């Protein structure tokens, strides 16, 4: 779960960097998705971590059924 949290955080930070680097009005958070960071950042971290956990659980269960 920690690795999926770290991976999701890196993807989120990369997206933030790209928004500031390539978005025409990057000087301000207004008119970008970052205006709603207080909802979107925790949601992205939680859903990414949950997806990593569910993927790991599915792989573990599939491996257990094969044995």
PDB file of N, H, CA, C and O in Angstrom:
ATOM      1  N   UNK A   1       0.820  -1.187   0.000  1.00  0.00           N
ATOM      2  CA  UNK A   1       0.000   0.000   0.000  1.00  0.00           C
ATOM      3  C   UNK A   1       0.869   1.258   0.000  1.00  0.00           C
ATOM      4  O   UNK A   1       0.506   2.273  -0.595  1.00  0.00           O
ATOM      5  N   UNK A   2       2.001   1.184   0.661  1.00  0.00           N
ATOM      6  H   UNK A   2       2.297   0.359   1.144  1.00  0.00           H
ATOM      7  CA  UNK A   2       2.877   2.353   0.699  1.00  0.00           C
ATOM      8  C   UNK A   2       3.416   2.665  -0.689  1.00  0.00           C
ATOM      9  O   UNK A   2       3.496   3.830  -1.081  1.00  0.00           O
ATOM     10  N   UNK A   3       3.782   1.636  -1.428  1.00  0.00           N
ATOM     11  H   UNK A   3       3.717   0.690  -1.110  1.00  0.00           H
ATOM     12  CA  UNK A   3       4.319   1.875  -2.776  1.00  0.00           C
ATOM     13  C   UNK A   3       3.255   2.464  -3.700  1.00  0.00           C
ATOM     14  O   UNK A   3       3.570   3.319  -4.527  1.00  0.00           O
ATOM     15  N   UNK A   4       2.014   2.029  -3.576  1.00  0.00           N
ATOM     16  H   UNK A   4       1.758   1.335  -2.903  1.00  0.00           H
ATOM     17  CA  UNK A   4       0.964   2.611  -4.423  1.00  0.00           C
ATOM     18  C   UNK A   4       0.667   4.049  -4.005  1.00  0.00           C
ATOM     19  O   UNK A   4       0.342   4.878  -4.855  1.00  0.00           O
ATOM     20  N   UNK A   5       0.771   4.359  -2.713  1.00  0.00           N
ATOM     21  H   UNK A   5       1.035   3.686  -2.022  1.00  0.00           H
ATOM     22  CA  UNK A   5       0.595   5.738  -2.257  1.00  0.00           C
ATOM     23  C   UNK A   5       1.709   6.628  -2.803  1.00  0.00           C
ATOM     24  O   UNK A   5       1.449   7.736  -3.272  1.00  0.00           O
ATOM     25  N   UNK A   6       2.944   6.144  -2.741  1.00  0.00           N
ATOM     26  H   UNK A   6       3.156   5.244  -2.360  1.00  0.00           H
ATOM     27  CA  UNK A   6       4.076   6.920  -3.257  1.00  0.00           C
ATOM     28  C   UNK A   6       3.955   7.106  -4.766  1.00  0.00           C
ATOM     29  O   UNK A   6       4.183   8.203  -5.276  1.00  0.00           O
ATOM     30  N   UNK A   7       3.601   6.048  -5.480  1.00  0.00           N
ATOM     31  H   UNK A   7       3.416   5.156  -5.066  1.00  0.00           H
ATOM     32  CA  UNK A   7       3.445   6.150  -6.926  1.00  0.00           C
ATOM     33  C   UNK A   7       2.346   7.149  -7.296  1.00  0.00           C
ATOM     34  O   UNK A   7       2.518   7.953  -8.212  1.00  0.00           O
ATOM     35  N   UNK A   8       1.225   7.097  -6.589  1.00  0.00           N
ATOM     36  H   UNK A   8       1.085   6.443  -5.845  1.00  0.00           H
ATOM     37  CA  UNK A   8       0.133   8.028  -6.858  1.00  0.00           C
ATOM     38  C   UNK A   8       0.560   9.462  -6.567  1.00  0.00           C
ATOM     39  O   UNK A   8       0.213  10.375  -7.315  1.00  0.00           O
ATOM     40  N   UNK A   9       1.307   9.665  -5.490  1.00  0.00           N
ATOM     41  H   UNK A   9       1.589   8.923  -4.882  1.00  0.00           H
ATOM     42  CA  UNK A   9       1.790  11.011  -5.168  1.00  0.00           C
ATOM     43  C   UNK A   9       2.731  11.532  -6.245  1.00  0.00           C
ATOM     44  O   UNK A   9       2.678  12.710  -6.598  1.00  0.00           O
ATOM     45  N   UNK A  10       3.597  10.661  -6.772  1.00  0.00           N
ATOM     46  H   UNK A  10       3.641   9.704  -6.485  1.00  0.00           H
ATOM     47  CA  UNK A  10       4.515  11.075  -7.843  1.00  0.00           C
ATOM     48  C   UNK A  10       3.741  11.428  -9.106  1.00  0.00           C
ATOM     49  O   UNK A  10       4.047  12.426  -9.758  1.00  0.00           O
ATOM     50  N   UNK A  11       2.760  10.638  -9.453  1.00  0.00           N
ATOM     51  H   UNK A  11       2.511   9.827  -8.923  1.00  0.00           H
ATOM     52  CA  UNK A  11       1.937  10.938 -10.631  1.00  0.00           C
ATOM     53  C   UNK A  11       1.185  12.250 -10.431  1.00  0.00           C
ATOM     54  O   UNK A  11       1.094  13.053 -11.360  1.00  0.00           O
ATOM     55  N   UNK A  12       0.650  12.479  -9.242  1.00  0.00           N
ATOM     56  H   UNK A  12       0.724  11.827  -8.488  1.00  0.00           H
ATOM     57  CA  UNK A  12      -0.059  13.718  -8.949  1.00  0.00           C
ATOM     58  C   UNK A  12       0.877  14.922  -9.034  1.00  0.00           C
ATOM     59  O   UNK A  12       0.511  15.946  -9.612  1.00  0.00           O
ATOM     60  N   UNK A  13       2.068  14.814  -8.471  1.00  0.00           N
ATOM     61  H   UNK A  13       2.365  13.982  -8.002  1.00  0.00           H
ATOM     62  CA  UNK A  13       3.029  15.915  -8.540  1.00  0.00           C
ATOM     63  C   UNK A  13       3.508  16.167  -9.963  1.00  0.00           C
ATOM     64  O   UNK A  13       3.742  17.314 -10.343  1.00  0.00           O
ATOM     65  N   UNK A  14       3.654  15.112 -10.750  1.00  0.00           N
ATOM     66  H   UNK A  14       3.464  14.180 -10.441  1.00  0.00           H
ATOM     67  CA  UNK A  14       4.033  15.269 -12.155  1.00  0.00           C
ATOM     68  C   UNK A  14       2.940  16.010 -12.918  1.00  0.00           C
ATOM     69  O   UNK A  14       3.233  16.857 -13.763  1.00  0.00           O
ATOM     70  N   UNK A  15       1.700  15.697 -12.627  1.00  0.00           N
ATOM     71  H   UNK A  15       1.461  15.010 -11.941  1.00  0.00           H
ATOM     72  CA  UNK A  15       0.584  16.376 -13.269  1.00  0.00           C
ATOM     73  C   UNK A  15       0.516  17.840 -12.846  1.00  0.00           C
ATOM     74  O   UNK A  15       0.222  18.711 -13.665  1.00  0.00           O
ATOM     75  N   UNK A  16       0.787  18.113 -11.575  1.00  0.00           N
ATOM     76  H   UNK A  16       1.026  17.405 -10.910  1.00  0.00           H
ATOM     77  CA  UNK A  16       0.822  19.504 -11.108  1.00  0.00           C
ATOM     78  C   UNK A  16       1.927  20.269 -11.821  1.00  0.00           C
ATOM     79  O   UNK A  16       1.716  21.398 -12.262  1.00  0.00           O
ATOM     80  N   UNK A  17       3.100  19.661 -11.936  1.00  0.00           N
ATOM     81  H   UNK A  17       3.272  18.743 -11.578  1.00  0.00           H
ATOM     82  CA  UNK A  17       4.205  20.307 -12.647  1.00  0.00           C
ATOM     83  C   UNK A  17       3.829  20.593 -14.097  1.00  0.00           C
ATOM     84  O   UNK A  17       4.075  21.688 -14.602  1.00  0.00           O
ATOM     85  N   UNK A  18       3.236  19.615 -14.762  1.00  0.00           N
ATOM     86  H   UNK A  18       3.036  18.725 -14.352  1.00  0.00           H
ATOM     87  CA  UNK A  18       2.840  19.815 -16.155  1.00  0.00           C
ATOM     88  C   UNK A  18       1.792  20.917 -16.287  1.00  0.00           C
ATOM     89  O   UNK A  18       1.803  21.673 -17.258  1.00  0.00           O
ATOM     90  N   UNK A  19       0.897  21.007 -15.320  1.00  0.00           N
ATOM     91  H   UNK A  19       0.889  20.392 -14.531  1.00  0.00           H
ATOM     92  CA  UNK A  19      -0.108  22.071 -15.353  1.00  0.00           C
ATOM     93  C   UNK A  19       0.552  23.435 -15.273  1.00  0.00           C
ATOM     94  O   UNK A  19       0.208  24.341 -16.031  1.00  0.00           O
ATOM     95  N   UNK A  20       1.502  23.584 -14.353  1.00  0.00           N
ATOM     96  H   UNK A  20       1.781  22.847 -13.737  1.00  0.00           H
ATOM     97  CA  UNK A  20       2.185  24.874 -14.226  1.00  0.00           C
ATOM     98  C   UNK A  20       3.108  25.153 -15.406  1.00  0.00           C
ATOM     99  O   UNK A  20       3.258  26.305 -15.812  1.00  0.00           O
ATOM    100  N   UNK A  21       3.726  24.116 -15.959  1.00  0.00           N
ATOM    101  H   UNK A  21       3.604  23.180 -15.629  1.00  0.00           H
ATOM    102  CA  UNK A  21       4.690  24.318 -17.033  1.00  0.00           C
ATOM    103  C   UNK A  21       4.032  24.568 -18.389  1.00  0.00           C
ATOM    104  O   UNK A  21       4.556  25.346 -19.187  1.00  0.00           O
ATOM    105  N   UNK A  22       2.905  23.933 -18.666  1.00  0.00           N
ATOM    106  H   UNK A  22       2.479  23.301 -18.018  1.00  0.00           H
ATOM    107  CA  UNK A  22       2.342  23.969 -20.005  1.00  0.00           C
ATOM    108  C   UNK A  22       0.979  24.640 -20.123  1.00  0.00           C
ATOM    109  O   UNK A  22       0.540  24.939 -21.233  1.00  0.00           O
ATOM    110  N   UNK A  23       0.312  24.880 -19.026  1.00  0.00           N
ATOM    111  H   UNK A  23       0.669  24.638 -18.124  1.00  0.00           H
ATOM    112  CA  UNK A  23      -1.002  25.509 -19.086  1.00  0.00           C
ATOM    113  C   UNK A  23      -0.826  27.009 -19.322  1.00  0.00           C
ATOM    114  O   UNK A  23       0.017  27.624 -18.670  1.00  0.00           O
ATOM    115  N   UNK A  24      -1.582  27.613 -20.221  1.00  0.00           N
ATOM    116  H   UNK A  24      -2.267  27.113 -20.751  1.00  0.00           H
ATOM    117  CA  UNK A  24      -1.368  29.021 -20.574  1.00  0.00           C
ATOM    118  C   UNK A  24      -1.451  30.000 -19.403  1.00  0.00           C
ATOM    119  O   UNK A  24      -0.715  30.986 -19.381  1.00  0.00           O
ATOM    120  N   UNK A  25      -2.315  29.755 -18.445  1.00  0.00           N
ATOM    121  H   UNK A  25      -2.913  28.954 -18.463  1.00  0.00           H
ATOM    122  CA  UNK A  25      -2.445  30.660 -17.304  1.00  0.00           C
ATOM    123  C   UNK A  25      -1.836  30.027 -16.059  1.00  0.00           C
ATOM    124  O   UNK A  25      -2.463  29.994 -15.001  1.00  0.00           O
ATOM    125  N   UNK A  26      -0.627  29.532 -16.191  1.00  0.00           N
ATOM    126  H   UNK A  26      -0.118  29.559 -17.051  1.00  0.00           H
ATOM    127  CA  UNK A  26      -0.018  28.786 -15.090  1.00  0.00           C
ATOM    128  C   UNK A  26       0.404  29.665 -13.923  1.00  0.00           C
ATOM    129  O   UNK A  26       0.791  29.138 -12.880  1.00  0.00           O
ATOM    130  N   UNK A  27       0.343  30.991 -14.060  1.00  0.00           N
ATOM    131  H   UNK A  27       0.028  31.420 -14.907  1.00  0.00           H
ATOM    132  CA  UNK A  27       0.740  31.874 -12.972  1.00  0.00           C
ATOM    133  C   UNK A  27      -0.263  31.842 -11.818  1.00  0.00           C
ATOM    134  O   UNK A  27       0.061  32.267 -10.710  1.00  0.00           O
ATOM    135  N   UNK A  28      -1.452  31.353 -12.059  1.00  0.00           N
ATOM    136  H   UNK A  28      -1.716  31.007 -12.960  1.00  0.00           H
ATOM    137  CA  UNK A  28      -2.500  31.369 -11.047  1.00  0.00           C
ATOM    138  C   UNK A  28      -3.185  30.014 -10.993  1.00  0.00           C
ATOM    139  O   UNK A  28      -3.226  29.286 -11.985  1.00  0.00           O
ATOM    140  N   UNK A  29      -3.720  29.683  -9.826  1.00  0.00           N
ATOM    141  H   UNK A  29      -3.686  30.274  -9.020  1.00  0.00           H
ATOM    142  CA  UNK A  29      -4.457  28.426  -9.697  1.00  0.00           C
ATOM    143  C   UNK A  29      -5.875  28.532 -10.226  1.00  0.00           C
ATOM    144  O   UNK A  29      -6.531  27.515 -10.450  1.00  0.00           O
ATOM    145  N   UNK A  30      -6.353  29.744 -10.427  1.00  0.00           N
ATOM    146  H   UNK A  30      -5.820  30.571 -10.245  1.00  0.00           H
ATOM    147  CA  UNK A  30      -7.699  29.922 -10.948  1.00  0.00           C
ATOM    148  C   UNK A  30      -7.778  29.392 -12.374  1.00  0.00           C
ATOM    149  O   UNK A  30      -6.814  29.473 -13.136  1.00  0.00           O
ATOM    150  N   UNK A  31      -8.903  28.867 -12.712  1.00  0.00           N
ATOM    151  H   UNK A  31      -9.686  28.801 -12.093  1.00  0.00           H
ATOM    152  CA  UNK A  31      -9.172  28.318 -14.045  1.00  0.00           C
ATOM    153  C   UNK A  31      -8.369  27.060 -14.333  1.00  0.00           C
ATOM    154  O   UNK A  31      -8.218  26.694 -15.498  1.00  0.00           O
ATOM    155  N   UNK A  32      -7.861  26.401 -13.334  1.00  0.00           N
ATOM    156  H   UNK A  32      -7.984  26.699 -12.387  1.00  0.00           H
ATOM    157  CA  UNK A  32      -7.224  25.096 -13.521  1.00  0.00           C
ATOM    158  C   UNK A  32      -7.890  24.113 -12.568  1.00  0.00           C
ATOM    159  O   UNK A  32      -8.658  24.504 -11.690  1.00  0.00           O
ATOM    160  N   UNK A  33      -7.589  22.850 -12.750  1.00  0.00           N
ATOM    161  H   UNK A  33      -6.964  22.532 -13.464  1.00  0.00           H
ATOM    162  CA  UNK A  33      -8.126  21.836 -11.861  1.00  0.00           C
ATOM    163  C   UNK A  33      -7.549  21.980 -10.451  1.00  0.00           C
ATOM    164  O   UNK A  33      -8.119  21.453  -9.495  1.00  0.00           O
ATOM    165  N   UNK A  34      -6.429  22.683 -10.313  1.00  0.00           N
ATOM    166  H   UNK A  34      -5.965  23.110 -11.089  1.00  0.00           H
ATOM    167  CA  UNK A  34      -5.800  22.849  -9.006  1.00  0.00           C
ATOM    168  C   UNK A  34      -6.573  23.783  -8.079  1.00  0.00           C
ATOM    169  O   UNK A  34      -6.284  23.858  -6.885  1.00  0.00           O
ATOM    170  N   UNK A  35      -7.543  24.485  -8.625  1.00  0.00           N
ATOM    171  H   UNK A  35      -7.777  24.424  -9.595  1.00  0.00           H
ATOM    172  CA  UNK A  35      -8.383  25.332  -7.791  1.00  0.00           C
ATOM    173  C   UNK A  35      -9.135  24.486  -6.759  1.00  0.00           C
ATOM    174  O   UNK A  35      -9.500  24.981  -5.693  1.00  0.00           O
ATOM    175  N   UNK A  36      -9.361  23.230  -7.074  1.00  0.00           N
ATOM    176  H   UNK A  36      -9.065  22.827  -7.940  1.00  0.00           H
ATOM    177  CA  UNK A  36     -10.093  22.312  -6.194  1.00  0.00           C
ATOM    178  C   UNK A  36      -9.164  21.267  -5.579  1.00  0.00           C
ATOM    179  O   UNK A  36      -9.579  20.132  -5.346  1.00  0.00           O
ATOM    180  N   UNK A  37      -7.926  21.636  -5.319  1.00  0.00           N
ATOM    181  H   UNK A  37      -7.589  22.558  -5.509  1.00  0.00           H
ATOM    182  CA  UNK A  37      -6.930  20.708  -4.797  1.00  0.00           C
ATOM    183  C   UNK A  37      -7.374  20.089  -3.481  1.00  0.00           C
ATOM    184  O   UNK A  37      -7.055  18.928  -3.221  1.00  0.00           O
ATOM    185  N   UNK A  38      -8.093  20.816  -2.648  1.00  0.00           N
ATOM    186  H   UNK A  38      -8.352  21.759  -2.859  1.00  0.00           H
ATOM    187  CA  UNK A  38      -8.483  20.321  -1.326  1.00  0.00           C
ATOM    188  C   UNK A  38      -9.381  19.090  -1.407  1.00  0.00           C
ATOM    189  O   UNK A  38      -9.448  18.311  -0.455  1.00  0.00           O
ATOM    190  N   UNK A  39     -10.064  18.907  -2.520  1.00  0.00           N
ATOM    191  H   UNK A  39     -10.009  19.540  -3.293  1.00  0.00           H
ATOM    192  CA  UNK A  39     -10.845  17.690  -2.735  1.00  0.00           C
ATOM    193  C   UNK A  39     -10.097  16.696  -3.611  1.00  0.00           C
ATOM    194  O   UNK A  39     -10.054  15.505  -3.303  1.00  0.00           O
ATOM    195  N   UNK A  40      -9.512  17.176  -4.696  1.00  0.00           N
ATOM    196  H   UNK A  40      -9.547  18.143  -4.946  1.00  0.00           H
ATOM    197  CA  UNK A  40      -8.931  16.290  -5.694  1.00  0.00           C
ATOM    198  C   UNK A  40      -7.659  15.586  -5.228  1.00  0.00           C
ATOM    199  O   UNK A  40      -7.464  14.414  -5.551  1.00  0.00           O
ATOM    200  N   UNK A  41      -6.793  16.263  -4.481  1.00  0.00           N
ATOM    201  H   UNK A  41      -6.952  17.215  -4.219  1.00  0.00           H
ATOM    202  CA  UNK A  41      -5.541  15.636  -4.038  1.00  0.00           C
ATOM    203  C   UNK A  41      -5.802  14.473  -3.075  1.00  0.00           C
ATOM    204  O   UNK A  41      -5.286  13.379  -3.305  1.00  0.00           O
ATOM    205  N   UNK A  42      -6.583  14.664  -2.006  1.00  0.00           N
ATOM    206  H   UNK A  42      -7.003  15.553  -1.818  1.00  0.00           H
ATOM    207  CA  UNK A  42      -6.856  13.509  -1.137  1.00  0.00           C
ATOM    208  C   UNK A  42      -7.609  12.386  -1.860  1.00  0.00           C
ATOM    209  O   UNK A  42      -7.360  11.205  -1.619  1.00  0.00           O
ATOM    210  N   UNK A  43      -8.527  12.768  -2.742  1.00  0.00           N
ATOM    211  H   UNK A  43      -8.729  13.727  -2.938  1.00  0.00           H
ATOM    212  CA  UNK A  43      -9.271  11.758  -3.499  1.00  0.00           C
ATOM    213  C   UNK A  43      -8.327  10.939  -4.375  1.00  0.00           C
ATOM    214  O   UNK A  43      -8.441   9.715  -4.433  1.00  0.00           O
ATOM    215  N   UNK A  44      -7.398  11.608  -5.055  1.00  0.00           N
ATOM    216  H   UNK A  44      -7.306  12.603  -5.007  1.00  0.00           H
ATOM    217  CA  UNK A  44      -6.443  10.903  -5.912  1.00  0.00           C
ATOM    218  C   UNK A  44      -5.556   9.975  -5.084  1.00  0.00           C
ATOM    219  O   UNK A  44      -5.307   8.836  -5.480  1.00  0.00           O
ATOM    220  N   UNK A  45      -5.083  10.453  -3.946  1.00  0.00           N
ATOM    221  H   UNK A  45      -5.285  11.378  -3.624  1.00  0.00           H
ATOM    222  CA  UNK A  45      -4.226   9.623  -3.100  1.00  0.00           C
ATOM    223  C   UNK A  45      -4.980   8.418  -2.540  1.00  0.00           C
ATOM    224  O   UNK A  45      -4.453   7.305  -2.524  1.00  0.00           O
ATOM    225  N   UNK A  46      -6.201   8.637  -2.085  1.00  0.00           N
ATOM    226  H   UNK A  46      -6.629   9.541  -2.098  1.00  0.00           H
ATOM    227  CA  UNK A  46      -6.982   7.520  -1.546  1.00  0.00           C
ATOM    228  C   UNK A  46      -7.373   6.512  -2.621  1.00  0.00           C
ATOM    229  O   UNK A  46      -7.274   5.304  -2.403  1.00  0.00           O
ATOM    230  N   UNK A  47      -7.811   6.993  -3.766  1.00  0.00           N
ATOM    231  H   UNK A  47      -7.891   7.973  -3.943  1.00  0.00           H
ATOM    232  CA  UNK A  47      -8.229   6.056  -4.815  1.00  0.00           C
ATOM    233  C   UNK A  47      -7.023   5.321  -5.400  1.00  0.00           C
ATOM    234  O   UNK A  47      -7.132   4.145  -5.747  1.00  0.00           O
ATOM    235  N   UNK A  48      -5.884   5.989  -5.515  1.00  0.00           N
ATOM    236  H   UNK A  48      -5.795   6.945  -5.233  1.00  0.00           H
ATOM    237  CA  UNK A  48      -4.680   5.311  -6.002  1.00  0.00           C
ATOM    238  C   UNK A  48      -4.195   4.248  -5.044  1.00  0.00           C
ATOM    239  O   UNK A  48      -3.798   3.160  -5.461  1.00  0.00           O
ATOM    240  N   UNK A  49      -4.227   4.560  -3.754  1.00  0.00           N
ATOM    241  H   UNK A  49      -4.551   5.443  -3.415  1.00  0.00           H
ATOM    242  CA  UNK A  49      -3.814   3.585  -2.741  1.00  0.00           C
ATOM    243  C   UNK A  49      -4.787   2.409  -2.690  1.00  0.00           C
ATOM    244  O   UNK A  49      -4.367   1.256  -2.592  1.00  0.00           O
ATOM    245  N   UNK A  50      -6.071   2.700  -2.757  1.00  0.00           N
ATOM    246  H   UNK A  50      -6.411   3.637  -2.836  1.00  0.00           H
ATOM    247  CA  UNK A  50      -7.074   1.631  -2.765  1.00  0.00           C
ATOM    248  C   UNK A  50      -6.913   0.753  -4.002  1.00  0.00           C
ATOM    249  O   UNK A  50      -7.039  -0.468  -3.912  1.00  0.00           O
ATOM    250  N   UNK A  51      -6.637   1.358  -5.154  1.00  0.00           N
ATOM    251  H   UNK A  51      -6.534   2.350  -5.228  1.00  0.00           H
ATOM    252  CA  UNK A  51      -6.420   0.573  -6.375  1.00  0.00           C
ATOM    253  C   UNK A  51      -5.200  -0.321  -6.266  1.00  0.00           C
ATOM    254  O   UNK A  51      -5.231  -1.466  -6.717  1.00  0.00           O
ATOM    255  N   UNK A  52      -4.124   0.185  -5.673  1.00  0.00           N
ATOM    256  H   UNK A  52      -4.099   1.115  -5.306  1.00  0.00           H
ATOM    257  CA  UNK A  52      -2.939  -0.639  -5.458  1.00  0.00           C
ATOM    258  C   UNK A  52      -3.214  -1.798  -4.520  1.00  0.00           C
ATOM    259  O   UNK A  52      -2.765  -2.918  -4.760  1.00  0.00           O
ATOM    260  N   UNK A  53      -3.950  -1.532  -3.456  1.00  0.00           N
ATOM    261  H   UNK A  53      -4.315  -0.622  -3.261  1.00  0.00           H
ATOM    262  CA  UNK A  53      -4.294  -2.593  -2.506  1.00  0.00           C
ATOM    263  C   UNK A  53      -5.185  -3.649  -3.153  1.00  0.00           C
ATOM    264  O   UNK A  53      -4.961  -4.847  -2.979  1.00  0.00           O
ATOM    265  N   UNK A  54      -6.193  -3.203  -3.897  1.00  0.00           N
ATOM    266  H   UNK A  54      -6.374  -2.229  -4.038  1.00  0.00           H
ATOM    267  CA  UNK A  54      -7.095  -4.158  -4.547  1.00  0.00           C
ATOM    268  C   UNK A  54      -6.371  -4.979  -5.610  1.00  0.00           C
ATOM    269  O   UNK A  54      -6.628  -6.174  -5.753  1.00  0.00           O
ATOM    270  N   UNK A  55      -5.472  -4.345  -6.350  1.00  0.00           N
ATOM    271  H   UNK A  55      -5.263  -3.374  -6.233  1.00  0.00           H
ATOM    272  CA  UNK A  55      -4.696  -5.082  -7.341  1.00  0.00           C
ATOM    273  C   UNK A  55      -3.787  -6.116  -6.689  1.00  0.00           C
ATOM    274  O   UNK A  55      -3.671  -7.243  -7.171  1.00  0.00           O
ATOM    275  N   UNK A  56      -3.147  -5.730  -5.596  1.00  0.00           N
ATOM    276  H   UNK A  56      -3.241  -4.814  -5.205  1.00  0.00           H
ATOM    277  CA  UNK A  56      -2.295  -6.667  -4.868  1.00  0.00           C
ATOM    278  C   UNK A  56      -3.116  -7.820  -4.302  1.00  0.00           C
ATOM    279  O   UNK A  56      -2.689  -8.973  -4.361  1.00  0.00           O
ATOM    280  N   UNK A  57      -4.288  -7.518  -3.755  1.00  0.00           N
ATOM    281  H   UNK A  57      -4.635  -6.581  -3.706  1.00  0.00           H
ATOM    282  CA  UNK A  57      -5.151  -8.564  -3.198  1.00  0.00           C
ATOM    283  C   UNK A  57      -5.634  -9.521  -4.283  1.00  0.00           C
ATOM    284  O   UNK A  57      -5.677 -10.732  -4.071  1.00  0.00           O
ATOM    285  N   UNK A  58      -5.995  -8.983  -5.436  1.00  0.00           N
ATOM    286  H   UNK A  58      -5.960  -7.998  -5.608  1.00  0.00           H
ATOM    287  CA  UNK A  58      -6.444  -9.837  -6.538  1.00  0.00           C
ATOM    288  C   UNK A  58      -5.322 -10.731  -7.023  1.00  0.00           C
ATOM    289  O   UNK A  58      -5.547 -11.907  -7.309  1.00  0.00           O
ATOM    290  N   UNK A  59      -4.116 -10.192  -7.120  1.00  0.00           N
ATOM    291  H   UNK A  59      -3.933  -9.237  -6.887  1.00  0.00           H
ATOM    292  CA  UNK A  59      -2.976 -11.005  -7.554  1.00  0.00           C
ATOM    293  C   UNK A  59      -2.668 -12.082  -6.528  1.00  0.00           C
ATOM    294  O   UNK A  59      -2.370 -13.218  -6.896  1.00  0.00           O
ATOM    295  N   UNK A  60      -2.735 -11.741  -5.247  1.00  0.00           N
ATOM    296  H   UNK A  60      -2.977 -10.817  -4.949  1.00  0.00           H
ATOM    297  CA  UNK A  60      -2.466 -12.724  -4.188  1.00  0.00           C
ATOM    298  C   UNK A  60      -3.512 -13.822  -4.201  1.00  0.00           C
ATOM    299  O   UNK A  60      -3.172 -14.995  -4.048  1.00  0.00           O
ATOM    300  N   UNK A  61      -4.796 -13.465  -4.382  1.00  0.00           N
ATOM    301  H   UNK A  61      -5.073 -12.512  -4.507  1.00  0.00           H
ATOM    302  CA  UNK A  61      -5.856 -14.460  -4.406  1.00  0.00           C
ATOM    303  C   UNK A  61      -5.742 -15.362  -5.633  1.00  0.00           C
ATOM    304  O   UNK A  61      -5.985 -16.565  -5.542  1.00  0.00           O
ATOM    305  N   UNK A  62      -5.377 -14.795  -6.767  1.00  0.00           N
ATOM    306  H   UNK A  62      -5.179 -13.818  -6.842  1.00  0.00           H
ATOM    307  CA  UNK A  62      -5.195 -15.598  -7.977  1.00  0.00           C
ATOM    308  C   UNK A  62      -4.030 -16.575  -7.816  1.00  0.00           C
ATOM    309  O   UNK A  62      -4.101 -17.725  -8.249  1.00  0.00           O
ATOM    310  N   UNK A  63      -2.962 -16.095  -7.187  1.00  0.00           N
ATOM    311  H   UNK A  63      -2.905 -15.161  -6.836  1.00  0.00           H
ATOM    312  CA  UNK A  63      -1.802 -16.946  -6.946  1.00  0.00           C
ATOM    313  C   UNK A  63      -2.143 -18.070  -5.978  1.00  0.00           C
ATOM    314  O   UNK A  63      -1.666 -19.192  -6.145  1.00  0.00           O
ATOM    315  N   UNK A  64      -2.953 -17.789  -4.980  1.00  0.00           N
ATOM    316  H   UNK A  64      -3.341 -16.877  -4.845  1.00  0.00           H
ATOM    317  CA  UNK A  64      -3.339 -18.806  -4.002  1.00  0.00           C
ATOM    318  C   UNK A  64      -4.229 -19.868  -4.649  1.00  0.00           C
ATOM    319  O   UNK A  64      -4.136 -21.041  -4.287  1.00  0.00           O
ATOM    320  N   UNK A  65      -5.077 -19.493  -5.583  1.00  0.00           N
ATOM    321  H   UNK A  65      -5.152 -18.541  -5.878  1.00  0.00           H
ATOM    322  CA  UNK A  65      -5.964 -20.453  -6.243  1.00  0.00           C
ATOM    323  C   UNK A  65      -5.188 -21.373  -7.173  1.00  0.00           C
ATOM    324  O   UNK A  65      -5.578 -22.522  -7.380  1.00  0.00           O
ATOM    325  N   UNK A  66      -4.081 -20.868  -7.741  1.00  0.00           N
ATOM    326  H   UNK A  66      -3.764 -19.935  -7.573  1.00  0.00           H
ATOM    327  CA  UNK A  66      -3.281 -21.682  -8.657  1.00  0.00           C
ATOM    328  C   UNK A  66      -2.469 -22.740  -7.908  1.00  0.00           C
ATOM    329  O   UNK A  66      -2.132 -23.781  -8.472  1.00  0.00           O
ATOM    330  N   UNK A  67      -2.164 -22.478  -6.668  1.00  0.00           N
ATOM    331  H   UNK A  67      -2.437 -21.633  -6.210  1.00  0.00           H
ATOM    332  CA  UNK A  67      -1.325 -23.412  -5.891  1.00  0.00           C
ATOM    333  C   UNK A  67      -2.088 -24.581  -5.353  1.00  0.00           C
ATOM    334  O   UNK A  67      -1.511 -25.440  -4.685  1.00  0.00           O
TER     335      UNK A  67
END
